[in-house]
Amino acid sequence: MRTISADGAFKIRGAANTILGELQKNEQRIRRNGVVTASTGNHGRAVSYVAKKLGIPATVYLSSLVPENKVRNIELEGSRVVRVGASQDDAMAEVKRAVAEFGMIEIPPFDHPSIIAGQGTIAFELNEQLNDIDYIFSGLSGGGLLGGIGLAMKHLAPQTHIVGVSLAQGAAMWESLKAGKPVMVEEVASVADSLGGGIGMDNRWTLPAVKQVMDQHFQVSDDYIAAALLLLFEKEKILVEGAAAVGLAALLQYRPDIKGRKVVLILSGNSIATATLPALRQRAVNVDEVGQ
């Protein structure tokens, strides 16, 4: 459960691994010019947290779709926040400009071997704590989390099925997998805002990783995500954000046959504004399974 880590999500693993690696290779440059990233929220917070601990300046580009509570979390870590454009792709374009113009070092949100490796450490912990896992359900967006966990689990426990869960709309990774190459999709607002955004038209690492390790895939609606989030909160007393609830949402929406199986749901983050809970309840009324 990645909701109780220092950054409130799993992203600190990849961010720390990548920044520490860059610090070893380019210490003078990174301390002089700083690091830069684009984010849907959680990666920006993780980069900011690690950079602050290491005394490195950080700039985070965010699109207009990033919720204000996530913006505030990043600002509280001391990073410079720049709102730009209406999509993650717009924010990523500004990162490229900052690298070229100011010599900053980019810390990508997902498409980098060190990011993937960092997120993959979750698999080692799961393998140590649990035996014979049948299914791991993970949110799927840029692919760093699922790719990292999947690559590690296929080595540690190849019998484990890796299940990706995407948004019903704006699922860039899923559309790219179907096309066999990176494609752009329209980014839409969602209860699971962290799963929005493109994978980058120059994607090198996460698209092939996800293609290699993902055994099954579901797309879930916002109504079911809201229902799953509320079920975790009201029945299990676990508060998560929408992206962290998509595994349970897939179980509610599709009812796969998992009776007697050992199933892991990756609860990936808790960056949610509690003021949104009443609106989520309005969405969840369309789902009969809540509370059953």
VOPAGU-2260 file (C-alpha; in pm, 1 decimal, decimal comma):
REM VOPAGU-2260
SITE   aa  ch    i         X         Y         Z
SITE  MET   A    0       0,0       0,0       0,0
SITE  ARG   A    1     178,1     310,4    -128,7
SITE  THR   A    2     -57,7     560,9      36,4
SITE  ILE   A    3     155,1     589,0     351,8
SITE  SER   A    4     491,1     671,2     193,8
SITE  ALA   A    5     654,9    1011,8     235,2
SITE  ASP   A    6     507,4    1146,2     -88,2
SITE  GLY   A    7     169,6     977,1     -48,0
SITE  ALA   A    8     227,4     756,4    -352,8
SITE  PHE   A    9     464,3     506,8    -514,6
SITE  LYS   A   10     644,3     767,8    -724,1
SITE  ILE   A   11     919,9     840,4    -471,9
SITE  ARG   A   12    1086,7     510,2    -561,5
SITE  GLY   A   13    1151,9     597,2    -923,1
SITE  ALA   A   14    1218,2     964,2    -853,8
SITE  ALA   A   15    1480,4     892,6    -587,4
SITE  ASN   A   16    1648,0     624,2    -796,2
SITE  THR   A   17    1673,2     854,1   -1097,4
SITE  ILE   A   18    1782,0    1170,3    -917,1
SITE  LEU   A   19    2049,8     986,5    -719,2
SITE  GLY   A   20    2178,1     832,6   -1040,9
SITE  GLU   A   21    2194,3    1171,3   -1212,3
SITE  LEU   A   22    2365,8    1318,3    -906,6
SITE  GLN   A   23    2644,9    1065,6    -942,6
SITE  LYS   A   24    2690,0    1138,6   -1312,9
SITE  ASN   A   25    2628,7    1515,0   -1327,8
SITE  GLU   A   26    2661,1    1658,8    -977,2
SITE  GLN   A   27    2786,0    2004,3   -1078,5
SITE  ARG   A   28    2522,5    2050,0   -1346,1
SITE  ILE   A   29    2233,9    1920,4   -1136,7
SITE  ARG   A   30    2321,9    2140,3    -839,7
SITE  ARG   A   31    2372,0    2444,6   -1060,1
SITE  ASN   A   32    2076,4    2410,4   -1297,9
SITE  GLY   A   33    1839,7    2185,2   -1105,8
SITE  VAL   A   34    1595,4    1919,0   -1216,1
SITE  VAL   A   35    1275,7    1956,1   -1414,6
SITE  THR   A   36     977,3    1735,1   -1478,9
SITE  ALA   A   37     620,5    1724,0   -1604,3
SITE  SER   A   38     359,0    1553,5   -1393,5
SITE  THR   A   39      -6,3    1479,3   -1335,9
SITE  GLY   A   40      72,2    1544,7    -969,3
SITE  ASN   A   41     230,0    1259,1    -778,1
SITE  HIS   A   42     557,0    1235,8    -968,9
SITE  GLY   A   43     603,5    1610,6    -931,9
SITE  ARG   A   44     555,0    1580,0    -557,7
SITE  ALA   A   45     803,6    1292,5    -539,0
SITE  VAL   A   46    1067,6    1477,6    -741,1
SITE  SER   A   47    1013,8    1785,2    -524,7
SITE  TYR   A   48    1047,4    1586,3    -202,3
SITE  VAL   A   49    1370,9    1415,8    -309,1
SITE  ALA   A   50    1518,7    1734,6    -456,4
SITE  LYS   A   51    1446,6    1924,5    -134,7
SITE  LYS   A   52    1616,9    1654,5      72,8
SITE  LEU   A   53    1924,6    1673,0    -150,7
SITE  GLY   A   54    1933,6    2053,1    -175,1
SITE  ILE   A   55    1863,9    2057,5    -548,7
SITE  PRO   A   56    1637,6    2318,0    -715,9
SITE  ALA   A   57    1335,5    2169,4    -891,3
SITE  THR   A   58    1081,0    2293,5   -1144,1
SITE  VAL   A   59     756,0    2108,6   -1212,4
SITE  TYR   A   60     534,6    2172,8   -1515,4
SITE  LEU   A   61     166,5    2090,4   -1468,2
SITE  SER   A   62    -126,7    2110,4   -1705,5
SITE  SER   A   63    -456,2    2276,9   -1619,5
SITE  LEU   A   64    -607,4    1932,9   -1549,5
SITE  VAL   A   65    -397,2    1875,9   -1237,1
SITE  PRO   A   66    -616,0    1926,4    -925,9
SITE  GLU   A   67    -532,7    2214,2    -693,7
SITE  ASN   A   68    -465,4    1988,5    -395,4
SITE  LYS   A   69    -184,6    1820,9    -589,6
SITE  VAL   A   70     -45,9    2157,4    -696,0
SITE  ARG   A   71     -33,5    2267,4    -331,8
SITE  ASN   A   72     142,4    1947,4    -227,1
SITE  ILE   A   73     418,7    2017,7    -477,4
SITE  GLU   A   74     450,1    2382,3    -378,2
SITE  LEU   A   75     480,0    2284,1     -11,8
SITE  GLU   A   76     796,6    2092,4     -99,7
SITE  GLY   A   77     951,0    2415,8    -227,4
SITE  SER   A   78     956,2    2350,4    -600,3
SITE  ARG   A   79     882,7    2608,9    -866,2
SITE  VAL   A   80     548,5    2515,7   -1020,2
SITE  VAL   A   81     449,3    2626,7   -1370,0
SITE  ARG   A   82      96,5    2568,3   -1502,4
SITE  VAL   A   83     101,0    2528,4   -1877,5
SITE  GLY   A   84    -135,4    2398,3   -2143,2
SITE  ALA   A   85    -434,4    2169,2   -2124,0
SITE  SER   A   86    -262,9    1830,7   -2125,2
SITE  GLN   A   87      32,6    1632,1   -1997,3
SITE  ASP   A   88     176,0    1643,5   -2349,7
SITE  ASP   A   89     181,8    2025,0   -2331,9
SITE  ALA   A   90     365,0    2011,8   -1999,6
SITE  MET   A   91     618,1    1761,6   -2132,6
SITE  ALA   A   92     692,5    1987,8   -2428,5
SITE  GLU   A   93     783,8    2267,1   -2186,0
SITE  VAL   A   94    1021,1    2033,0   -2004,2
SITE  LYS   A   95    1210,6    1970,4   -2328,4
SITE  ARG   A   96    1237,8    2345,7   -2378,6
SITE  ALA   A   97    1368,7    2399,8   -2024,5
SITE  VAL   A   98    1633,5    2131,3   -2070,4
SITE  ALA   A   99    1751,3    2287,9   -2395,7
SITE  GLU   A  100    1737,7    2649,3   -2277,6
SITE  PHE   A  101    1847,8    2629,0   -1914,6
SITE  GLY   A  102    2049,2    2308,9   -1895,8
SITE  MET   A  103    1818,3    2149,6   -1640,5
SITE  ILE   A  104    1822,3    1772,2   -1599,4
SITE  GLU   A  105    1494,2    1603,0   -1681,0
SITE  ILE   A  106    1348,6    1348,0   -1440,6
SITE  PRO   A  107    1088,1    1176,4   -1660,3
SITE  PRO   A  108     760,5    1067,8   -1499,1
SITE  PHE   A  109     778,9     713,5   -1637,2
SITE  ASP   A  110     979,2     654,5   -1956,5
SITE  HIS   A  111    1326,2     597,0   -1812,6
SITE  PRO   A  112    1503,2     276,3   -1701,1
SITE  SER   A  113    1577,9     416,7   -1354,9
SITE  ILE   A  114    1214,3     516,3   -1303,3
SITE  ILE   A  115    1095,2     171,4   -1408,2
SITE  ALA   A  116    1353,8       1,1   -1186,5
SITE  GLY   A  117    1256,0     214,2    -888,2
SITE  GLN   A  118     887,4     134,2    -922,0
SITE  GLY   A  119     976,7    -232,0    -970,5
SITE  THR   A  120    1107,5    -256,2    -614,3
SITE  ILE   A  121     743,1    -293,5    -510,3
SITE  ALA   A  122     751,3    -639,5    -667,3
SITE  PHE   A  123    1043,1    -746,5    -450,0
SITE  GLU   A  124     853,0    -643,7    -137,1
SITE  LEU   A  125     541,8    -827,9    -251,7
SITE  ASN   A  126     743,4   -1139,6    -325,4
SITE  GLU   A  127     901,6   -1128,5      19,8
SITE  GLN   A  128     571,7   -1078,2     201,7
SITE  LEU   A  129     341,9   -1305,6       0,1
SITE  ASN   A  130     379,8   -1643,9    -163,9
SITE  ASP   A  131     220,0   -1764,8    -486,1
SITE  ILE   A  132      46,1   -1444,1    -595,5
SITE  ASP   A  133    -200,1   -1523,4    -873,4
SITE  TYR   A  134    -289,4   -1171,9    -991,1
SITE  ILE   A  135    -152,6    -821,6    -948,3
SITE  PHE   A  136    -388,8    -542,5   -1054,0
SITE  SER   A  137    -211,4    -214,8   -1130,3
SITE  GLY   A  138    -324,5     114,9   -1272,4
SITE  LEU   A  139    -192,3     173,8   -1623,9
SITE  SER   A  140    -105,4     516,2   -1759,5
SITE  GLY   A  141     253,5     594,6   -1857,7
SITE  GLY   A  142     352,9     239,0   -1773,5
SITE  GLY   A  143     630,4     294,9   -1520,8
SITE  LEU   A  144     446,3     125,8   -1234,0
SITE  LEU   A  145     305,2    -170,7   -1423,1
SITE  GLY   A  146     619,7    -208,9   -1632,0
SITE  GLY   A  147     845,1    -205,8   -1327,4
SITE  ILE   A  148     634,2    -445,0   -1122,7
SITE  GLY   A  149     575,4    -670,8   -1421,6
SITE  LEU   A  150     939,1    -698,8   -1526,8
SITE  ALA   A  151    1043,1    -787,0   -1173,2
SITE  MET   A  152     758,1   -1032,0   -1112,2
SITE  LYS   A  153     819,0   -1217,4   -1438,7
SITE  HIS   A  154    1166,6   -1287,7   -1302,1
SITE  LEU   A  155    1067,1   -1357,8    -942,0
SITE  ALA   A  156     734,8   -1536,7    -993,5
SITE  PRO   A  157     656,9   -1583,2   -1363,4
SITE  GLN   A  158     324,3   -1754,3   -1290,0
SITE  THR   A  159     179,4   -1427,8   -1155,4
SITE  HIS   A  160     -63,7   -1260,3   -1394,7
SITE  ILE   A  161      -6,7    -886,8   -1439,5
SITE  VAL   A  162    -334,0    -702,1   -1496,7
SITE  GLY   A  163    -342,6    -342,7   -1617,9
SITE  VAL   A  164    -637,4    -111,8   -1554,7
SITE  SER   A  165    -689,4     202,0   -1762,4
SITE  LEU   A  166    -945,0     477,4   -1791,0
SITE  ALA   A  167   -1243,7     421,2   -2016,9
SITE  GLN   A  168   -1143,8     733,3   -2211,6
SITE  GLY   A  169    -805,5     887,4   -2282,6
SITE  ALA   A  170    -609,7     564,6   -2223,9
SITE  ALA   A  171    -295,0     654,3   -2416,7
SITE  MET   A  172     -93,2     344,0   -2329,5
SITE  TRP   A  173    -374,4     106,8   -2420,7
SITE  GLU   A  174    -438,8     282,8   -2751,1
SITE  SER   A  175     -64,7     277,1   -2823,1
SITE  LEU   A  176     -45,8     -95,8   -2751,7
SITE  LYS   A  177    -330,0    -157,9   -2995,5
SITE  ALA   A  178    -163,4      60,2   -3258,8
SITE  GLY   A  179     179,4     -94,0   -3204,4
SITE  LYS   A  180     336,3     249,5   -3160,9
SITE  PRO   A  181     294,5     561,5   -2945,1
SITE  VAL   A  182     -20,0     754,2   -3032,9
SITE  MET   A  183    -172,9    1073,4   -2901,2
SITE  VAL   A  184    -518,1    1068,5   -2745,0
SITE  GLU   A  185    -735,2    1344,5   -2610,7
SITE  GLU   A  186    -676,1    1390,3   -2239,0
SITE  VAL   A  187   -1003,6    1410,8   -2048,6
SITE  ALA   A  188   -1086,8    1496,9   -1689,9
SITE  SER   A  189   -1137,1    1190,8   -1470,2
SITE  VAL   A  190   -1190,2    1082,1   -1111,4
SITE  ALA   A  191    -855,5     906,4   -1160,5
SITE  ASP   A  192    -669,1    1214,8   -1282,0
SITE  SER   A  193    -326,8    1055,5   -1226,5
SITE  LEU   A  194    -396,8     807,0   -1505,4
SITE  GLY   A  195    -442,9    1077,8   -1767,1
SITE  GLY   A  196    -186,6    1204,8   -2013,0
SITE  GLY   A  197       8,5    1069,8   -2306,0
SITE  ILE   A  198     302,8     831,0   -2308,0
SITE  GLY   A  199     523,5    1051,7   -2526,6
SITE  MET   A  200     559,9    1010,1   -2901,3
SITE  ASP   A  201     927,4     925,9   -2845,7
SITE  ASN   A  202     849,7     656,9   -2586,4
SITE  ARG   A  203    1138,1     408,0   -2569,9
SITE  TRP   A  204    1099,4     207,2   -2253,0
SITE  THR   A  205     755,0     172,2   -2100,0
SITE  LEU   A  206     558,6      80,9   -2412,9
SITE  PRO   A  207     774,3    -225,9   -2487,4
SITE  ALA   A  208     788,7    -314,2   -2116,9
SITE  VAL   A  209     410,8    -311,8   -2079,2
SITE  LYS   A  210     369,9    -505,5   -2404,6
SITE  GLN   A  211     608,9    -769,2   -2269,7
SITE  VAL   A  212     463,7    -820,7   -1922,0
SITE  MET   A  213      91,5    -735,2   -1919,4
SITE  ASP   A  214    -126,0   -1047,1   -1931,9
SITE  GLN   A  215    -471,2    -889,9   -1910,0
SITE  HIS   A  216    -627,0    -546,4   -1934,1
SITE  PHE   A  217    -946,7    -371,4   -1826,3
SITE  GLN   A  218   -1086,1     -23,3   -1888,7
SITE  VAL   A  219   -1301,8     114,8   -1609,9
SITE  SER   A  220   -1557,8     393,4   -1596,9
SITE  ASP   A  221   -1545,4     688,3   -1360,3
SITE  ASP   A  222   -1862,3     565,4   -1188,9
SITE  TYR   A  223   -1694,7     239,5   -1090,7
SITE  ILE   A  224   -1375,5     417,4    -986,6
SITE  ALA   A  225   -1580,8     641,2    -757,2
SITE  ALA   A  226   -1763,3     338,3    -618,0
SITE  ALA   A  227   -1437,6     154,4    -551,2
SITE  LEU   A  228   -1280,2     456,7    -384,3
SITE  LEU   A  229   -1578,2     497,6    -152,5
SITE  LEU   A  230   -1586,1     125,9     -74,3
SITE  LEU   A  231   -1222,8     138,5      38,4
SITE  PHE   A  232   -1290,9     449,8     244,9
SITE  GLU   A  233   -1618,1     353,1     407,7
SITE  LYS   A  234   -1566,3     -21,6     455,7
SITE  GLU   A  235   -1188,6     -53,6     497,1
SITE  LYS   A  236   -1114,4     298,0     631,3
SITE  ILE   A  237    -848,7     346,5     362,7
SITE  LEU   A  238    -848,7     682,0     184,5
SITE  VAL   A  239    -700,5     666,8    -165,3
SITE  GLU   A  240    -716,6     872,4    -481,6
SITE  GLY   A  241    -901,9     758,6    -790,1
SITE  ALA   A  242    -601,2     608,6    -967,0
SITE  ALA   A  243    -535,0     386,2    -665,4
SITE  ALA   A  244    -887,4     244,7    -673,0
SITE  VAL   A  245    -893,6     123,3   -1033,7
SITE  GLY   A  246    -796,7    -234,5    -948,1
SITE  LEU   A  247   -1098,1    -270,2    -721,5
SITE  ALA   A  248   -1305,6     -85,1    -981,3
SITE  ALA   A  249   -1215,6    -352,7   -1236,4
SITE  LEU   A  250   -1330,3    -624,9    -996,7
SITE  LEU   A  251   -1660,3    -443,4    -941,2
SITE  GLN   A  252   -1724,0    -364,9   -1306,6
SITE  TYR   A  253   -1618,7    -692,0   -1469,7
SITE  ARG   A  254   -1647,6    -949,9   -1189,7
SITE  PRO   A  255   -1359,4   -1171,1   -1313,0
SITE  ASP   A  256   -1344,5   -1522,7   -1170,9
SITE  ILE   A  257   -1087,4   -1488,8    -892,0
SITE  LYS   A  258   -1250,5   -1708,0    -627,7
SITE  GLY   A  259    -983,4   -1886,9    -426,8
SITE  ARG   A  260    -706,1   -1685,3    -591,1
SITE  LYS   A  261    -447,0   -1468,0    -422,9
SITE  VAL   A  262    -500,9   -1118,7    -565,3
SITE  VAL   A  263    -298,0    -803,2    -501,5
SITE  LEU   A  264    -441,9    -458,6    -570,4
SITE  ILE   A  265    -180,5    -184,2    -594,3
SITE  LEU   A  266    -312,9     111,1    -389,6
SITE  SER   A  267     -83,4     361,6    -549,4
SITE  GLY   A  268    -156,5     697,3    -385,6
SITE  ASN   A  269    -368,8     910,5    -153,3
SITE  SER   A  270    -359,5    1255,5    -313,7
SITE  ILE   A  271    -729,1    1328,8    -300,2
SITE  ALA   A  272    -914,7    1636,0    -182,0
SITE  THR   A  273   -1170,4    1516,6      73,7
SITE  ALA   A  274   -1402,6    1792,5     -43,8
SITE  THR   A  275   -1460,4    1585,6    -358,4
SITE  LEU   A  276   -1614,6    1292,7    -168,7
SITE  PRO   A  277   -1977,2    1417,0    -195,2
SITE  ALA   A  278   -1942,4    1442,2    -573,2
SITE  LEU   A  279   -1798,6    1091,0    -582,2
SITE  ARG   A  280   -2102,4     963,7    -393,8
SITE  GLN   A  281   -2323,0    1114,2    -662,2
SITE  ARG   A  282   -2131,5     919,3    -926,9
SITE  ALA   A  283   -2130,4     597,1    -727,0
SITE  VAL   A  284   -2510,8     582,3    -705,2
SITE  ASN   A  285   -2502,2     435,7   -1057,2
SITE  VAL   A  286   -2318,1     127,7    -928,2
SITE  ASP   A  287   -2517,8    -140,9    -748,0
SITE  GLU   A  288   -2222,2    -334,1    -607,5
SITE  VAL   A  289   -2109,8     -80,5    -347,2
SITE  GLY   A  290   -2143,9    -220,3       0,3
SITE  GLN   A  291   -2213,6    -576,1    -118,0
